[in-house]
Amino acid sequence: VLTFFKVLPALAQHNEIWLVINLPSKTLEVVSGNVVIKEYPIAIGKPATPTPMGKFYIINKEVNPVWYLPRVGEVVPSGPGNPLGYRWIGFLPMYGIHGTNAPWTIGLEVSNGCVRMHEEDVEELFDMVSHGTPVSVVYERVRVRINVKGEVLVGIYPDVYGYGEIYLSEIFNKLSAFGLEGFVNKVDLEELIANESDNQVIAKLMNIKVNDKNLADRAVVSKGIIYVPVWAVASALNVDIGWDEQNKLVRGPKQSV
């Protein structure tokens, strides 16, 4: 019996998740394993005051933070006039993830380097993370990810800080990490780059179960067709098969496909 089922992550515990802030896409992702379980829109630093990149950890959390005006020393208490909103999640001295009293700025490069979120989003995130949760701030104009539905998403994003161009080889390399380099052609990728397409679904991964045994290899659904790794299935069934290159057939003991 051959069964396909969705690729779904286990429910994440606090010490199992990590945050990925991608500056070109202006998104903050909550990741468990290699699966994005939640994604939020954010605002990032201006080109003159960019959000720092690197690997960090949450070092402090604060409800109803006060704001100290840079270079002025004035203190703004918590409330509607405080640009930090009602939650602060620090990952560096003077840099953190926080709410905002200007929600229309989400999706823009406007801050002094901090990461702004919608208030309801940052309050939800505040309860998900703890001291020591890893935070990775990256600059990836090309992203290949798997969502909770098992969909493989490709996103192409603007060069917000002028750090570099995108090359086809970069996309192919990222796809190869998922074993998907053969499922998207050059023309499709060039169109993605030209349009800076966000979260384009190029395939879907499905787990495979043979006679109630989960396989390490996965099937790929692309353009409505399910592609099954035949050697993995044959091995699970203890069946010897071979590849007939001339006739393009997989030959088994009793039949060929």
MOGI-V737293 format. One line per field, one symbol per residue. ss: DSSP state (h for helix, s for strand, l for the rest). psi: psi as a letter, one per 40 degrees, with the letter a starting at -180 (. if undefined). A space follows every 50 residues. Layout:
ss = ???
psi = ???
This chain:
ss = lssssslllllllhhhssssssllllssssssllssssssssssslhhhl lllssssllsssslllssllllllssllllllllllssssssllssssll llhhhlllssslllssslhhhhhhhhhhlllllssssslllsssssllll sssssslllllllllllhhhhhhhhhllllhhhllhhhhhhhhhhlllls ssssssssssllssssssssssllsssllhhhhhhhlllllsssllllss sllllsl
psi = hhhiiihhiihhideeiihhhhddefihhhhhbfhheihiiiiaiiddgi hiiahaiheiihhfiihhhhedeihhiiadeheeaeihhheihehahiai egdeeheigeieeihiiiddddddddediihehihhhighdhhhihaeee hhhhhhiigdefeiihiddddddddddefedeehidddddddddefhhfh heihhhihhhfehhidiiihhhfehhhhgdddddddefhhiihgddefih haddii.
